[in-house]
Amino acid sequence: MINRLLLNLCGVVGIVAVIAAPAIITPAMAADDIEVKAQACAACHGANGAPTDPKTMPIIWGQQANYLYKELHDYKSGDRKSPIMAPVVADISLPDLRQLANYFAAKPWPPKQGSGAAGTPPAGIAQCQPCHQPNFEGGAPAPRLAGLSYEYLAGTMKSFADGTRTNNGDMPGFMKALSDSDRDAMAHYLAGL
């Protein structure tokens, strides 16, 4: 009787294992899935970490994982508007967005493209260091700014200042308090780092 019960139990476990097998995802399969999803990002953000148009697209390789996840989440929820990014992330689950953020954060920041030097830190930039860190390489909670293109930085600062980008509670106030020339000087400095 015990043998028969054990045999039936093994049979049930075997059937469940066969049925569930397609749903079992190994870590290697999950990593492959994230790499496939990440390939779509390379079309704009670059296969080697350098964006195809650095004037309008940020570097995401080596960027802070928490920041990348927040932005992906905000594109998905609509808290950050983008006719390009919203459809890209619409069908990606939040756990997969977290894995994508971690995937890109683990990549090396690409080598500096331009030859511009940072020069003297502009007035007012010290207010950015508590969040973006002393060398502007980012850290919780803020992204890396050092080495992004002048055009991208200037555009982002302007969008915070004029209220078109609102997915950060602090940045609009900081950017509105600065003059256009102050923001311009900061963007030039940060791009040169």
N, C-alpha and C positions, 0 to 999 in steps of 0.2 A: 504494500500500500504506500509506504513512504517512497519507495523507488518510483512508483507510478506518479505520485504527486511531484516529485523532483523532476521527472521526465516532462510532465506537463508544464511545470514552471519554466524549465529550460526552453521548451518549445515556444511558450508565450514570449519570453524574453528575446528569443531569436527572431520571431515574427516582428516584434516591436522594433528591434534593431534594424531589420531590413527595411521596414516602412520609414523609420526615422533617418536612415542613412543619408538620403539626399539633403535633409535639413541640418545635418551635422557639418559645421564649418570649422575647420582647423585654423589655428593661428596663421599658418602659411597661406591658406586660401583667403583669409580675411586680408592679409597683407597684399596679396595679389589683387584683390578687389579694390583696395584703396589705391594701389598703384595705377590701376586702370582708370579710376575716377580722377586721379591726379593728372593723367595724360591730357584730359580735357582742359585743365588749367594751363598746361604748357602752351596751348595755342596763343594765349595772350601774355601770360606771365613768363614764358620762356622755358625751354627744355633744359637750359643750363643755369637758370636762376635770373637771367637778364631779360626783363620784359621786352616784348617786341616793339612797344612804344613807351619808353620810360617817362615820356612827358605826361602821359595820361594814365599809366598803370604803375602800381607800386611793385617793388621787389617783395616777393613773399618767401623766398628761400631764406632761412635763417632768421625770419621775423619771429617775434614772441608768440608762442602757441596760444596763450590766453587771449591775446589781441586778435590773432587770426580767427579763433573760434568765435569771439564776440562779433566780429564783422560778418562772418559767414552766417551766424545766427541772425544778426540784424537784417541782412539781405533776405534771408528766408522769411522772417516775420514781417518784413516791410518797414521796420524801424529805420533802415537805411535804404534809400531809394537808388535803384540802378536798373535801367532797362536791359543791361547786359548781364549783370550778376544775378538778379532775381530769378530769371528762368533757369540759369545754370544750377542753382542750389535748390530749386523748388521741389524736386523729387528725391533729394538726398536726405536721409534721416539725420537727426541731431547727433546720434552716436557716430555716424560716419563723418559728419562735419567735424566732430572733435578729432577723429582719427586723421582726417585730412590736415587739420591745423597742426597736429603733432608731427605728421609726416613732413610738412614743409618746414616746420621749426627745426627739425633735426638736420636739415640740409645746410651746407655751408653758405654764408652770405657771399654773393659773387664778388669777384675782384672789382675794384674801383675802375669805372669806365673812363671818366674824364680826367683831365690833368689839373683841374682847378684846385687851388689850395683854399683852406677854410679862412685863413687870415685871422684878424682880431675878432674876438667874440663881440657881437653887436649888443647895444644896450637892451636890457629887458630879457635877454635869453636865459639869465640865471633862474628866472621863475619857472622855466621848463625842466630844469634839472632834477627837482625832487621826484618827478614821475618818470621822465625819460632817461634819467641817470646822468652822472657827470660827463660821460663821453657821448651821450645821446644814442647809446646802443640799446636802449629800452630795457624793460623789466616790468614785473607786475606793478601796476596795471597797464603800463603804457608801451606803445610800439617803439621800435628803433626808428630814428629819424636820420641818423648819420648815413650819408651815402645815397639817399633817395634823390631823384633828380630835382633840380631847382623848380622846374615847371610843375611837377607833381606836388611838391611841398607848397609852393605859392598858391596853387589852385585849391589845395585842401585848406590852407589857412584862410583864404578868402571865403570859401564855402562855409566855414565855421563862423567867420565874422559877419557875413551877410545873412546868416540863418538858413541857407539852403541845405546845410548838413546839421542835423540835430541829434544824432545818436550818441552824443556824449554830453553829460550835464555840465561839465566844467569848461570845455574848450570854447564854446561860443563866447562866453564872458571874457576869457583871456584874450581871444583874438579880436573881439570888438574894442577892447581897451587899448589896442595897439594901432598905430597909424599904418597906412598903406606902406610907407617907406620903412617902418620898423619891421613889418612882416616880410617885406622884400629882402631886407638885410639879413633877417634870420634864415630865410629860405636859401639865400646864396651861401651863407656860412655853413648851414647843415649839409647842403649838397657837396660842399668842398671837403667834408670830413671823411 
